[in-house]
Amino acid sequence: MTTINTYLENLAKKIATQPLNRVRAIFIGYGEAGKTSLIRALHNEPVVEGMEGMTAGIDIRDWQIPDTEIKAHFWDFGGQVMAHATHQFFLRSSCLYMLVLNARSEINSTEQAEYWLQHVKSFGGDAPVMIVGNKADQANVNLDMAYLQGKYPSRIVGFYPLSCTQAQNGYKAKFISFQEDFCQQLRQVGTHQMLFTPAQFAVLQDLLPYQKASAFLEKKEFAAICQRHGIGEDEVQNRAWLLDILDKLGVVIHFPQLAYLDAYILNPRWLTHGVYTLMYHRQARLTEHEVMDILRNKPIYDEHGNKLDYPGDKCRFIMDAMHEFRLAYPLSRDTRMIPELLPSDQPAEILFNITGRLLFEFVFRGFLPRHVMPELIVRRHEEIVGNVVWQRGVLLQHKSYQAQALVQADYHERVLSVAVQGREAKEYLDLLHDEVAQILARLSELEVEKRLELPASACQGPPSEPFIAEKFDYQLVLSHIKKGIYTLVGKHNDYDLHKVLGLVVPKADSAGEALRVYIDKINNINQTINNSTLDSATAAGTIQNSQNKTLQGLKKDRRGVKPKSRRWFWQAKP
């Protein structure tokens, strides 16, 4: 709020007068949808079927919005599935998103659209989205717009069936109409409307020559530029604030979590192409020497035609960045493993005993983000059992707890399952739940449900023969218990929730329930005393003894909890 007030004050005093006149448009969609072709058509360049190769990384081009001084920066993202895990690091809000669908794709158009709209919703905030159905001259783009607009009402600007190869011929009128709406949306995005002070704008202008000369800007050099124009570290709109704005504009890419990096990235293609080049090499295990060979042997050029250089020390930075971004984990000092490039097939034999297991599932309504499973593998890589790890799963053994976990991602069903077994399975499940929750925390709008599989031991009476495991909404189970309803009716069995109180009730809820029972008990005793003719001294002693016993029981229960675990899954009753 202080920053906003300072900005408004600068506007009122006419200190901030320099318009940035910059806006970013991000083009997303599956590979071969036609994102690059659409950008060529907007530049009035010829588009020939099959002429464009697959975008390996992110292509960036500038485009002058007609009849304005606003320059748009087009970011064309590669659409291959293996690259989707990297999108989270480069998608931003305050942008216009162009979702390009392939009319000839085998994937249902509405499913395509919803997958990418969930991407924008998770990583791009409330940014507007224009949907283009490319190759409409070859096939109809059947899109359920009523459903999509009902689910994403504030994001979808409109749907435009086009043909990039026919943009100047049969689809010219439709393309012109689309371009008019496109320009209007770019003008409305808002980033270009921000006004800089002369000092802030001078810093921006000073950075432009650096961009053409190098992919990096030393932090001390940035500090010197700011100092030269009177922008310090203490005021509200300080260097950190300016750096954040420049990052949103794509002028300077800043990764504050990489504190050891002594430079900012002036050319985002340097990092994105470096990372994507390694991803598309399709080799899961890479040594530092192999990384240098791969990057040096594949010439990469920026949007100005300058060849990007990858010296040895900067190659090491890419490896460290991939580790920091949870795209890879270290096998040794100079070797990294990229989970997304591991074999896709599950190992033939996994030594995991499912008898007596605990099973907890995260069910994703929209899409299961591709980065969740690889990131979890990276976070817990020291616990991997042998080589039992593949693209969609991993077998883990905790270093301290006597417990194993089998974690798997089903992208078709959109389910991440965590199965745990062993004497301290509940403690391990607690840790893994927290890991997944931390990964999902930055996806504030992602819709996720939680399911719990109830064991045969929880059945009311003998379980069905054969016993068929049933899964229930975790919040439903908690709701039943909090309401004092301890019978849960399933399809195959009825369950006694008294038998699983320790498995499903968080510590805080259990303690609260115990306190409520204690208060009710005291109230009942008081009521009994008031209605009787007992000697007052005897009554006081009865109350005091009851209080002492109950409080001692509560204290004993609290001391029995391991300090290392919050035990959101408590020990189940026998």
C-alpha positions as CSV (number, residue, x, y, z in Angstrom):
1,M,0.0,0.0,0.0
2,T,2.9,2.4,0.8
3,T,4.3,1.8,-2.7
4,I,0.9,2.5,-4.3
5,N,0.6,5.7,-2.3
6,T,4.0,6.8,-3.3
7,Y,3.2,6.1,-7.0
8,L,0.0,8.1,-6.7
9,E,1.8,10.9,-5.0
10,N,4.3,11.0,-7.9
11,L,1.5,11.2,-10.4
12,A,-0.2,14.0,-8.5
13,K,3.0,16.0,-8.3
14,K,3.7,15.2,-12.0
15,I,7.0,13.6,-11.0
16,A,6.1,10.3,-12.8
17,T,5.5,11.4,-16.4
18,Q,7.4,8.9,-18.6
19,P,5.1,6.2,-20.1
20,L,6.8,2.8,-20.5
21,N,4.8,1.9,-23.6
22,R,5.7,-1.8,-23.2
23,V,3.4,-4.7,-22.9
24,R,3.9,-8.5,-23.0
25,A,1.9,-11.1,-24.9
26,I,2.5,-14.7,-24.0
27,F,1.6,-17.4,-26.6
28,I,0.8,-20.8,-25.2
29,G,-0.6,-24.1,-26.5
30,Y,0.5,-27.6,-27.4
31,G,3.3,-28.2,-29.9
32,E,2.4,-27.7,-33.6
33,A,-0.7,-25.6,-32.7
34,G,0.6,-22.7,-34.7
35,K,1.8,-20.2,-32.2
36,T,4.9,-19.2,-34.2
37,S,2.7,-19.1,-37.4
38,L,0.3,-16.7,-35.7
39,I,3.2,-14.4,-34.7
40,R,4.5,-14.5,-38.3
41,A,1.0,-13.6,-39.6
42,L,0.8,-10.6,-37.2
43,H,4.1,-9.4,-38.7
44,N,2.6,-9.7,-42.2
45,E,5.1,-12.5,-43.1
46,P,4.1,-15.4,-45.3
47,V,3.0,-18.6,-43.5
48,V,3.4,-21.9,-45.3
49,E,2.0,-25.2,-43.9
50,G,4.8,-27.3,-42.3
51,M,7.4,-24.5,-42.7
52,E,7.8,-23.7,-39.0
53,G,9.8,-26.0,-36.8
54,M,9.0,-26.8,-33.2
55,T,9.9,-23.9,-30.8
56,A,12.7,-25.2,-28.5
57,G,12.3,-22.9,-25.5
58,I,11.0,-19.4,-25.8
59,D,11.2,-17.2,-28.9
60,I,10.9,-13.5,-28.3
61,R,9.9,-10.9,-30.9
62,D,8.9,-7.2,-30.7
63,W,5.8,-5.9,-32.4
64,Q,4.8,-2.3,-32.7
65,I,1.1,-1.9,-32.0
66,P,-0.4,0.0,-34.9
67,D,-1.2,3.7,-34.4
68,T,0.4,3.7,-31.0
69,E,3.8,4.2,-29.4
70,I,3.4,0.9,-27.5
71,K,5.8,-1.9,-28.2
72,A,4.5,-5.4,-27.5
73,H,6.9,-8.2,-26.6
74,F,5.8,-11.6,-27.9
75,W,6.9,-14.6,-25.9
76,D,6.3,-17.8,-27.8
77,F,6.5,-20.8,-25.5
78,G,7.5,-24.2,-26.7
79,G,4.5,-26.5,-26.3
80,Q,6.0,-30.0,-25.8
81,V,4.8,-31.7,-22.7
82,M,8.3,-32.2,-21.2
83,A,8.7,-28.4,-21.2
84,H,5.5,-27.6,-19.3
85,A,7.2,-28.0,-15.9
86,T,9.4,-25.0,-16.7
87,H,6.5,-22.6,-17.6
88,Q,5.9,-21.8,-13.9
89,F,9.2,-19.8,-13.8
90,F,8.4,-17.5,-16.7
91,L,4.7,-17.0,-16.8
92,R,3.6,-13.7,-15.3
93,S,0.6,-11.6,-14.5
94,S,0.0,-8.2,-16.2
95,C,0.2,-9.9,-19.6
96,L,-2.1,-10.8,-22.4
97,Y,-2.2,-14.6,-23.0
98,M,-2.8,-16.0,-26.5
99,L,-4.0,-19.6,-26.3
100,V,-3.6,-21.3,-29.7
101,L,-5.5,-24.5,-30.4
102,N,-4.9,-26.9,-33.2
103,A,-8.2,-27.8,-34.9
104,R,-6.6,-31.1,-36.2
105,S,-5.3,-32.2,-32.8
106,E,-6.5,-35.6,-31.5
107,I,-7.0,-33.9,-28.1
108,N,-10.6,-32.5,-27.7
109,S,-10.5,-28.8,-28.2
110,T,-12.4,-28.0,-25.0
111,E,-10.0,-30.2,-23.0
112,Q,-7.0,-28.4,-24.7
113,A,-8.4,-25.1,-23.8
114,E,-9.2,-26.0,-20.2
115,Y,-5.7,-27.4,-19.6
116,W,-4.1,-24.1,-20.7
117,L,-6.7,-21.9,-19.0
118,Q,-5.8,-23.7,-15.8
119,H,-2.1,-22.8,-16.5
120,V,-3.0,-19.2,-16.8
121,K,-5.3,-19.3,-13.7
122,S,-2.5,-20.9,-11.6
123,F,0.5,-18.9,-12.8
124,G,-0.9,-15.8,-14.5
125,G,-3.5,-14.6,-12.0
126,D,-6.4,-12.7,-13.6
127,A,-4.6,-12.1,-16.9
128,P,-7.0,-12.0,-20.0
129,V,-6.9,-14.8,-22.5
130,M,-7.7,-14.7,-26.2
131,I,-8.4,-18.2,-27.7
132,V,-7.4,-18.8,-31.4
133,G,-8.5,-22.0,-33.2
134,N,-5.8,-22.4,-35.9
135,K,-6.2,-24.4,-39.1
136,A,-9.9,-23.7,-39.1
137,D,-9.8,-24.0,-42.9
138,Q,-8.9,-27.7,-42.5
139,A,-11.2,-28.7,-39.6
140,N,-13.9,-27.3,-37.4
141,V,-12.7,-26.1,-34.0
142,N,-15.5,-27.5,-31.7
143,L,-15.2,-25.5,-28.5
144,D,-17.7,-25.5,-25.7
145,M,-17.5,-21.7,-25.0
146,A,-20.6,-21.7,-22.8
147,Y,-18.9,-24.1,-20.4
148,L,-15.5,-22.4,-20.5
149,Q,-16.8,-18.9,-20.1
150,G,-19.0,-20.1,-17.2
151,K,-15.9,-21.5,-15.5
152,Y,-13.4,-18.7,-16.4
153,P,-15.7,-15.7,-16.8
154,S,-13.2,-13.0,-16.1
155,R,-10.4,-14.4,-18.2
156,I,-11.7,-15.3,-21.7
157,V,-11.8,-12.4,-24.0
158,G,-13.2,-14.3,-27.0
159,F,-12.7,-17.2,-29.4
160,Y,-11.3,-16.7,-32.9
161,P,-11.3,-19.5,-35.5
162,L,-8.5,-18.6,-37.9
163,S,-6.2,-19.9,-40.5
164,C,-2.7,-18.5,-40.3
165,T,-1.8,-19.8,-43.8
166,Q,-4.9,-18.0,-45.1
167,A,-4.5,-14.8,-43.1
168,Q,-4.1,-12.7,-46.3
169,N,-6.6,-14.7,-48.4
170,G,-9.7,-16.6,-47.4
171,Y,-9.6,-15.7,-43.7
172,K,-8.4,-12.1,-44.2
173,A,-11.6,-10.5,-42.9
174,K,-11.6,-12.7,-39.8
175,F,-7.9,-12.1,-39.2
176,I,-8.3,-8.3,-39.4
177,S,-11.2,-8.5,-36.9
178,F,-9.1,-10.6,-34.6
179,Q,-6.1,-8.2,-34.9
180,E,-8.3,-5.3,-33.9
181,D,-9.4,-7.0,-30.8
182,F,-5.8,-8.1,-30.1
183,C,-4.6,-4.5,-30.2
184,Q,-7.4,-3.3,-28.0
185,Q,-6.6,-5.9,-25.4
186,L,-2.8,-5.1,-25.5
187,R,-3.7,-1.4,-24.8
188,Q,-5.8,-2.5,-21.9
189,V,-3.4,-4.8,-20.2
190,G,-2.1,-1.9,-18.1
191,T,1.7,-2.4,-17.8
192,H,2.4,0.1,-20.5
193,Q,0.2,2.7,-18.7
194,M,2.4,2.9,-15.7
195,L,4.4,6.1,-15.6
196,F,8.0,6.3,-14.5
197,T,9.9,9.1,-13.0
198,P,12.7,10.6,-15.2
199,A,15.2,8.8,-13.0
200,Q,13.5,5.4,-13.3
201,F,13.0,5.8,-17.0
202,A,16.7,6.8,-17.4
203,V,17.7,3.5,-15.8
204,L,15.6,1.6,-18.3
205,Q,17.1,3.5,-21.2
206,D,20.6,2.8,-19.9
207,L,19.9,-0.9,-19.8
208,L,19.1,-1.2,-23.4
209,P,22.7,-1.1,-24.8
210,Y,23.6,-3.8,-22.2
211,Q,21.0,-6.1,-23.6
212,K,22.6,-6.1,-27.0
213,A,26.1,-6.7,-25.7
214,S,25.6,-9.4,-23.1
215,A,23.1,-11.9,-21.6
216,F,24.1,-10.8,-18.1
217,L,24.3,-7.6,-16.1
218,E,26.5,-7.7,-13.0
219,K,24.5,-6.7,-9.8
220,K,27.1,-4.1,-9.0
221,E,26.7,-2.6,-12.4
222,F,22.9,-2.3,-11.9
223,A,23.5,-0.7,-8.5
224,A,25.9,1.8,-10.2
225,I,23.3,2.7,-12.9
226,C,20.7,3.2,-10.2
227,Q,23.1,5.3,-8.1
228,R,24.0,7.4,-11.0
229,H,20.3,8.4,-11.4
230,G,19.7,8.8,-7.7
231,I,17.7,5.6,-7.0
232,G,18.9,4.2,-3.7
233,E,18.0,1.2,-1.5
234,D,16.0,2.8,1.3
235,E,13.1,4.8,-0.3
236,V,9.8,3.1,-1.1
237,Q,10.3,3.0,-4.9
238,N,13.8,1.7,-4.4
239,R,16.1,-0.5,-6.5
240,A,14.3,-3.6,-5.4
241,W,10.9,-2.2,-6.5
242,L,12.4,-1.1,-9.9
243,L,13.9,-4.5,-10.4
244,D,10.6,-6.2,-9.8
245,I,8.9,-3.9,-12.4
246,L,11.7,-4.6,-14.9
247,D,11.2,-8.3,-14.3
248,K,7.5,-8.1,-15.1
249,L,8.4,-6.2,-18.3
250,G,10.9,-8.9,-19.2
251,V,13.7,-6.4,-19.4
252,V,15.7,-7.9,-16.6
253,I,15.0,-11.5,-15.4
254,H,15.5,-11.6,-11.6
255,F,15.5,-14.8,-9.6
256,P,15.8,-13.7,-5.9
257,Q,15.9,-17.3,-4.8
258,L,19.3,-17.7,-6.5
259,A,21.0,-15.3,-4.1
260,Y,24.5,-16.7,-5.0
261,L,24.2,-15.5,-8.6
262,D,26.2,-12.3,-8.9
263,A,24.3,-11.1,-12.0
264,Y,20.9,-10.5,-13.4
265,I,19.8,-12.0,-16.8
266,L,19.3,-9.3,-19.4
267,N,18.4,-11.8,-22.1
268,P,15.8,-14.3,-21.0
269,R,16.5,-16.4,-24.1
270,W,19.9,-17.2,-22.7
271,L,18.4,-19.1,-19.7
272,T,15.3,-20.5,-21.3
273,H,17.1,-21.8,-24.4
274,G,19.8,-23.2,-22.1
275,V,17.3,-25.1,-20.0
276,Y,15.1,-26.2,-22.9
277,T,18.2,-27.3,-24.9
278,L,19.1,-29.7,-22.1
279,M,15.5,-30.8,-21.7
280,Y,15.1,-31.6,-25.4
281,H,18.4,-33.5,-25.4
282,R,16.3,-36.1,-23.6
283,Q,19.1,-37.4,-21.4
284,A,18.0,-37.7,-17.8
285,R,21.5,-38.0,-16.3
286,L,23.9,-35.2,-17.2
287,T,27.4,-34.4,-16.0
288,E,28.8,-30.8,-16.0
289,H,31.1,-31.7,-18.9
290,E,28.1,-33.1,-20.9
291,V,26.1,-29.9,-20.2
292,M,28.9,-27.8,-21.6
293,D,29.3,-29.9,-24.7
294,I,25.5,-29.9,-25.4
295,L,25.2,-26.1,-25.1
296,R,28.4,-25.3,-27.0
297,N,27.6,-27.7,-29.9
298,K,24.1,-26.2,-30.5
299,P,24.4,-22.6,-31.7
300,I,21.7,-20.4,-30.2
301,Y,20.8,-16.9,-31.4
302,D,18.7,-14.2,-29.8
303,E,16.0,-12.1,-31.4
304,H,18.7,-9.7,-32.7
305,G,20.7,-12.4,-34.4
306,N,23.4,-12.4,-31.8
307,K,24.9,-15.8,-30.9
308,L,24.5,-16.7,-27.3
309,D,27.7,-17.7,-25.5
310,Y,27.7,-20.4,-22.9
311,P,31.1,-20.3,-21.0
312,G,31.9,-23.0,-18.5
313,D,31.0,-21.1,-15.4
314,K,27.6,-20.0,-16.7
315,C,26.9,-23.6,-17.8
316,R,27.3,-24.5,-14.1
317,F,24.8,-21.8,-13.3
318,I,22.2,-23.4,-15.5
319,M,22.6,-26.7,-13.7
320,D,22.4,-24.9,-10.3
321,A,19.3,-23.0,-11.5
322,M,17.6,-26.3,-12.6
323,H,18.3,-27.7,-9.1
324,E,17.0,-24.5,-7.4
325,F,13.9,-24.6,-9.6
326,R,13.4,-28.3,-8.6
327,L,13.9,-29.4,-12.2
328,A,16.9,-31.6,-11.4
329,Y,18.7,-33.0,-8.3
330,P,22.3,-33.8,-7.7
331,L,23.7,-37.3,-7.9
332,S,27.2,-36.0,-7.2
333,R,29.0,-32.6,-7.2
334,D,29.1,-32.5,-11.1
335,T,26.1,-34.7,-12.0
336,R,22.4,-33.9,-12.1
337,M,19.3,-36.0,-12.7
338,I,16.3,-34.6,-14.5
339,P,13.1,-36.5,-13.3
340,E,11.0,-35.3,-16.2
341,L,13.4,-37.1,-18.6
342,L,13.4,-40.4,-16.7
343,P,11.7,-43.5,-18.3
344,S,7.9,-43.1,-18.5
345,D,7.2,-46.8,-17.7
346,Q,6.8,-47.9,-14.1
347,P,9.4,-50.4,-13.0
348,A,8.3,-54.1,-13.4
349,E,8.9,-54.9,-9.7
350,I,8.4,-52.5,-6.8
351,L,9.0,-54.0,-3.3
352,F,6.2,-52.2,-1.5
353,N,3.8,-54.0,0.8
354,I,0.3,-52.7,0.3
355,T,-1.1,-54.7,3.3
356,G,-2.0,-52.2,6.0
357,R,-0.9,-49.2,3.9
358,L,-2.3,-45.7,4.4
359,L,-3.5,-44.1,1.2
360,F,-4.1,-40.4,0.7
361,E,-4.9,-38.8,-2.6
362,F,-4.8,-35.2,-4.0
363,V,-7.5,-35.0,-6.7
364,F,-7.1,-32.1,-9.2
365,R,-10.3,-30.8,-10.8
366,G,-8.7,-28.8,-13.6
367,F,-5.2,-30.3,-14.3
368,L,-2.4,-31.9,-12.4
369,P,0.5,-29.5,-13.1
370,R,3.4,-31.3,-14.7
371,H,5.9,-29.8,-12.2
372,V,4.4,-31.3,-9.1
373,M,5.7,-34.9,-9.4
374,P,9.2,-33.9,-10.6
375,E,9.5,-31.3,-7.9
376,L,8.5,-33.7,-5.2
377,I,11.1,-36.2,-6.4
378,V,13.8,-33.4,-6.3
379,R,12.7,-32.3,-2.8
380,R,12.9,-35.9,-1.4
381,H,15.7,-37.3,-3.7
382,E,17.9,-38.4,-0.8
383,E,15.2,-40.9,0.3
384,I,14.8,-42.6,-3.1
385,V,15.0,-46.4,-2.7
386,G,17.7,-47.8,-5.1
387,N,16.7,-46.7,-8.6
388,V,12.9,-47.0,-8.2
389,V,12.1,-43.7,-9.7
390,W,10.4,-42.8,-13.0
391,Q,8.6,-39.9,-14.6
392,R,5.4,-40.4,-12.8
393,G,6.4,-42.1,-9.5
394,V,9.0,-42.8,-6.9
395,L,9.6,-45.2,-4.0
396,L,10.9,-43.5,-0.8
397,Q,12.4,-44.7,2.5
398,H,12.6,-42.1,5.3
399,K,16.0,-41.7,6.9
400,S,14.7,-41.7,10.5
401,Y,11.1,-43.0,10.5
402,Q,10.5,-46.7,9.9
403,A,8.3,-46.1,6.9
404,Q,8.2,-46.3,3.1
405,A,6.1,-44.3,0.6
406,L,5.0,-45.0,-2.9
407,V,4.1,-41.7,-4.6
408,Q,2.5,-41.7,-8.1
409,A,1.0,-39.2,-10.5
410,D,-1.8,-40.2,-12.8
411,Y,-2.1,-37.4,-15.3
412,H,-5.1,-38.9,-17.1
413,E,-7.2,-39.2,-13.9
414,R,-5.5,-36.0,-12.4
415,V,-4.6,-37.8,-9.2
416,L,-1.5,-37.6,-7.0
417,S,-1.5,-40.6,-4.6
418,V,0.7,-41.1,-1.5
419,A,0.7,-44.6,-0.2
420,V,2.7,-45.2,3.1
421,Q,3.4,-48.3,5.1
422,G,5.5,-49.2,8.1
423,R,5.5,-48.7,11.8
424,E,5.8,-44.9,11.6
425,A,3.7,-44.5,8.4
426,K,1.5,-41.8,9.8
427,E,4.5,-39.6,10.7
428,Y,5.9,-40.0,7.1
429,L,2.6,-39.3,5.6
430,D,2.5,-36.1,7.6
431,L,5.8,-34.9,6.1
432,L,4.9,-35.8,2.5
433,H,1.5,-34.1,2.8
434,D,3.4,-30.9,3.9
435,E,5.8,-31.2,0.9
436,V,2.9,-31.5,-1.6
437,A,1.1,-28.6,0.2
438,Q,4.2,-26.4,-0.1
439,I,4.5,-27.2,-3.8
440,L,0.9,-26.3,-4.4
441,A,1.0,-23.2,-2.2
442,R,2.0,-20.9,-5.0
443,L,-0.9,-22.1,-7.1
444,S,-3.5,-20.3,-5.0
445,E,-6.4,-20.9,-7.4
446,L,-5.8,-24.5,-8.1
447,E,-8.8,-26.7,-7.2
448,V,-7.7,-29.7,-5.2
449,E,-9.7,-32.2,-3.3
450,K,-8.3,-34.7,-0.7
451,R,-9.4,-38.3,-0.4
452,L,-8.7,-40.9,2.3
453,E,-8.9,-44.7,1.9
454,L,-10.4,-46.3,5.0
455,P,-9.0,-49.6,6.1
456,A,-10.8,-52.9,6.7
457,S,-10.2,-52.5,10.4
458,A,-12.6,-49.5,10.4
459,C,-15.6,-51.6,9.2
460,Q,-18.7,-52.0,11.4
461,G,-18.7,-55.7,11.8
462,P,-17.0,-58.1,9.5
463,P,-15.8,-56.5,6.2
464,S,-17.2,-57.6,2.9
465,E,-15.7,-60.7,1.2
466,P,-13.6,-59.9,-0.7
467,F,-12.9,-56.5,1.0
468,I,-13.0,-53.7,-1.5
469,A,-11.2,-50.6,-0.4
470,E,-13.2,-47.4,-0.5
471,K,-12.1,-43.8,-0.7
472,F,-13.9,-40.8,0.9
473,D,-13.6,-37.1,0.7
474,Y,-11.3,-36.1,3.6
475,Q,-13.3,-33.1,4.5
476,L,-16.5,-35.2,4.6
477,V,-14.9,-37.6,7.1
478,L,-13.7,-34.6,9.3
479,S,-17.2,-33.0,9.1
480,H,-18.8,-36.3,10.3
481,I,-16.5,-36.5,13.3
482,K,-16.9,-32.8,14.2
483,K,-20.7,-33.2,14.1
484,G,-20.5,-36.3,16.3
485,I,-21.6,-38.6,13.5
486,Y,-19.4,-41.7,13.7
487,T,-21.0,-44.0,11.1
488,L,-20.0,-43.5,7.5
489,V,-22.0,-45.4,4.9
490,G,-19.9,-46.7,2.0
491,K,-20.9,-48.6,-1.2
492,H,-19.5,-51.9,0.1
493,N,-19.3,-51.4,3.9
494,D,-20.3,-49.2,6.7
495,Y,-17.5,-47.7,8.7
496,D,-17.1,-46.8,12.4
497,L,-15.2,-43.6,12.6
498,H,-14.4,-44.2,16.2
499,K,-11.9,-46.7,15.0
500,V,-10.0,-44.2,12.8
501,L,-10.2,-41.1,15.0
502,G,-6.4,-41.1,15.3
503,L,-6.0,-41.6,11.6
504,V,-8.1,-38.7,10.4
505,V,-8.5,-36.1,13.1
506,P,-5.7,-33.4,13.3
507,K,-4.1,-32.8,16.6
508,A,-5.7,-29.4,17.1
509,D,-9.2,-30.8,16.5
510,S,-8.6,-33.8,18.9
511,A,-7.3,-31.5,21.7
512,G,-10.3,-29.2,21.2
513,E,-12.7,-32.1,21.3
514,A,-11.1,-33.3,24.6
515,L,-11.4,-29.9,26.1
516,R,-15.0,-29.7,25.1
517,V,-15.7,-33.0,26.8
518,Y,-13.9,-31.8,29.9
519,I,-16.0,-28.6,30.1
520,D,-19.2,-30.6,29.6
521,K,-18.1,-32.9,32.4
522,I,-17.5,-30.1,34.8
523,N,-20.8,-28.5,33.9
524,N,-22.6,-31.7,34.6
525,I,-20.9,-32.0,38.0
526,N,-21.8,-28.5,38.9
527,Q,-25.4,-29.1,37.9
528,T,-25.4,-32.3,40.1
529,I,-24.0,-30.4,43.0
530,N,-26.6,-27.6,42.7
531,N,-29.4,-30.1,42.7
532,S,-28.2,-32.1,45.6
533,T,-27.8,-31.6,49.4
534,L,-24.2,-32.8,49.5
535,D,-21.9,-31.1,52.0
536,S,-20.2,-28.2,50.2
537,A,-16.7,-29.3,51.2
538,T,-17.3,-32.8,49.8
539,A,-18.7,-31.2,46.6
540,A,-15.6,-29.0,46.2
541,G,-13.3,-31.9,46.7
542,T,-15.2,-33.9,44.1
543,I,-14.9,-31.1,41.6
544,Q,-11.2,-30.5,42.3
545,N,-10.4,-34.3,42.0
546,S,-12.3,-34.4,38.7
547,Q,-10.5,-31.4,37.3
548,N,-7.1,-32.7,38.4
549,K,-7.6,-36.1,36.8
550,T,-9.0,-34.7,33.6
551,L,-6.2,-32.1,33.2
552,Q,-3.5,-34.7,34.0
553,G,-5.0,-36.9,31.2
554,L,-4.8,-34.0,28.8
555,K,-1.2,-33.2,29.7
556,K,-0.3,-36.8,29.4
557,D,-1.8,-37.0,25.9
558,R,0.2,-33.9,24.8
559,R,3.5,-35.2,26.2
560,G,2.9,-38.4,24.2
561,V,3.2,-36.6,20.8
562,K,6.5,-36.7,19.1
563,P,8.0,-33.1,18.9
564,K,9.2,-33.8,15.3
565,S,5.7,-34.4,14.0
566,R,2.5,-32.4,14.3
567,R,0.7,-35.7,13.7
568,W,-2.2,-34.5,11.5
569,F,-2.7,-38.3,11.2
570,W,-2.8,-39.6,14.7
571,Q,-2.2,-43.2,15.8
572,A,-5.3,-45.1,15.0
573,K,-7.3,-46.8,17.7
574,P,-7.0,-50.7,17.8
